Amino acid sequence: MSDLPLRSQLAVALGRTAAKMSRMAGRGDGSVIGGKVGLRLDPELLTRLAKDRKLVLVSATNGKTTTTRLITSAMTPLGEVATNAFGANMPTGHVSALAAAPTARYGVLECDEKYVPMVLAETGANVVALMNLSRDQMDRAAEIWLLAGKWRRALEASPQSHVIANCDDPLVTWGASTAKSVTWVAAGQHWREDSWCCPECGGPLDRQDTDEDSDWRCRQCHFARPRPEWTLKGETVTGPDGRAFPLTGLSLPGRANRSNALIALAVVAQFGVPPEQALPLLSQVTSVAGRYTTVEHEGRRIRLLLSKNPAGWLEAFDVLQPKPGPVALSINAQGPDGRDTSWLWDVDYRILQGRPVWVTGERRIDLAARLEAAEVPFTIVDDIDQAVMAVPPGHLDVIANYTAFQNIRTRYGRVV
């Protein structure tokens, strides 16, 4: 930190002060306001803080916070790692994360999809992990093909960056295909409703799925799934050298987290951390910013699941307790969520049939209309407390989008 120009040192110090005041006022952890103050005083602060570090950028529509935490855990044998593992994923959060660990040689930064070009240009990140792209907050993030196109241009202009990309997602593949150096990873694509057409020419994509492999290719042009170096089959990862490793020791549940773990293994391998060393470290991650956490309240075991978009709901359904386990659903439509709730109609809620379902949140009527169309019986309640107390003592899964999740997390005790 002492190598920074005086103006940058002052920006860091004042940013820390602003962050501390934010925490004291109960307004959050201060990452955003601290970074905002720092960048206002020194617009080049992110570039200065990133200098001489080995950085990883992690971006996706779903799973980037979890994957950032997994990568950070697996990189601990290399020394201190700077990270924004709790979700402040824009340049303000990146500045705060790097400033908080001035001596860390390594950094793992979750990056909002929209900000990948800007952050890559300012940091020259060594590795960029790209996992999936699907519709999310359309009133803010714009059309996902436009995002993939911005990734292409940014990676073409950053030849020093090595890309770890999920070749099972055609949009990610297209976005990463201009990079000079790519490791293709078959991490799966469970939500496909946003990638039936070829992003190269607009033609239809033909898909073939077998027990051994998945494949896709355009019917009208050359665009096709690259051959992966890392693969995931069930609970087994196979690396570039053909060795296989079980993921049975992961603490985080579900197929999405097995995919996240695969990406993490491929990333840390670029820094010399082999799977046999990384896997025990991945298993130590049991909760990420409250996701998957189980809290106790009045004899109820409440498990918190975050779902922000159609693809995220699909993954949440994958880890629900077996039927007839109860579930509470909470939907808001504030700025961080996206104001438009029409995406609820893209989620197939019929999987909830046969469960007791409670509906709450600011936009509970929107969700109730969708459930009624899916012929899922439900009970509307004014707040999450009513749903919790309506359930007999035992387990309750709670699925909520972003601000609803944060409200519930605060209500029952914030857990990292």
LINGI-V96389 format. One record per backbone hydrogen bond with DSSP energy under -1.0 kcal/mol. CO is the residue of the C=O (numbers start at 0). NH is the residue of the N-H. Records with the same first field share a line. If there is no record, write none. Layout:
CO: NH / NH
This chain:
0: 3
4: 8
5: 9
6: 10
7: 11
8: 12
9: 13
10: 14
11: 15
12: 16
13: 17
14: 18
15: 19
16: 20
17: 21
18: 22
19: 23
20: 24
21: 26
22: 25
29: 33
30: 34
31: 35
32: 36
33: 37
34: 38
35: 39
36: 40
37: 41
41: 44
43: 47
44: 48
45: 49
49: 52
53: 106
54: 126
55: 108
56: 128
57: 110
58: 130
62: 66
63: 67
64: 68
65: 69
66: 70
67: 71
68: 72
69: 73
70: 74
72: 75
74: 77
75: 78
79: 105
81: 107
83: 86
86: 88
88: 111
89: 92 / 93
90: 94
91: 95
92: 96
93: 97
94: 98
95: 99
100: 103
104: 53
105: 81
106: 55
108: 57
111: 114
114: 118
115: 119
116: 120
117: 121
118: 122
119: 123
125: 161
126: 56
127: 163
128: 58
129: 165
131: 60
136: 139 / 140
142: 146
143: 147
144: 148
145: 149
146: 150
147: 151
148: 152
149: 153
150: 154
151: 155
152: 156
154: 157
157: 160
161: 127
162: 182
163: 129
164: 184
165: 168
168: 172
169: 173
170: 174
171: 175
172: 176
175: 178
180: 162
182: 164
183: 228 / 229
184: 166 / 186
191: 194
195: 204
197: 201
202: 197
203: 218
205: 216
207: 214
212: 209
214: 207
215: 224
216: 205
222: 217
229: 185
230: 237
232: 235
234: 246
235: 232
236: 244
237: 230
238: 241
242: 238
244: 236
246: 249
253: 257
254: 258
255: 259
256: 260
257: 261
258: 262
259: 263
260: 264
261: 265
262: 266
263: 267
264: 268
266: 269
267: 270 / 272
268: 271
273: 276 / 277
274: 278
277: 281
278: 282
281: 284
287: 290
289: 292
290: 287
292: 303
294: 301
296: 299
299: 296
300: 395
301: 294
302: 397
303: 291
304: 399
308: 312
309: 313
310: 314
311: 315
312: 316
313: 317
315: 318
316: 319
321: 324
325: 396
326: 357
327: 398
328: 359
329: 400
330: 362
333: 336 / 337
340: 343
341: 344
342: 345
343: 346
346: 348
348: 351
349: 352
351: 354
355: 326
356: 378
357: 328
358: 380
359: 330
360: 363
362: 366
363: 367
364: 368
365: 369
366: 370
367: 371
368: 372
369: 373
370: 375
371: 374
378: 358
382: 386
383: 387
384: 388
385: 389
393: 300
395: 302
396: 327
397: 304
398: 329
399: 306
400: 404
401: 405
402: 406
403: 407
404: 408
405: 409
406: 410
407: 411
415: 288
